[in-house]
Amino acid sequence: MNSVGEACTDLKREYDQCFNRWFAEKFLKGDRNGDPCTESFRRYQRCVQKAIRDKDIPVDGVEFMGPNKDKPES
């Protein structure tokens, strides 16, 4: 799946590959130390935020998740 911003698609793939590798090779085997994908996520996040601004996509009232953010309660 492509990203909201065409320029962000490669960054999305990079992050997806990193996350999927970490999830399968570490997390599912009980190794929950560290997050090797944080920096690639942040690069992708910045790109998406710029694309949203450039396309004037309304996001008022939308909360975004990311590393070091609390998850909403269910």
Secondary structure as GFF3:
##gff-version 3
##sequence-region A 1 74
A	DSSP	three_ten_helix	6	8	.	.	.	ID=ss1
A	DSSP	alpha_helix	9	25	.	.	.	ID=ss2
A	DSSP	three_ten_helix	27	29	.	.	.	ID=ss3
A	DSSP	alpha_helix	38	54	.	.	.	ID=ss4
###
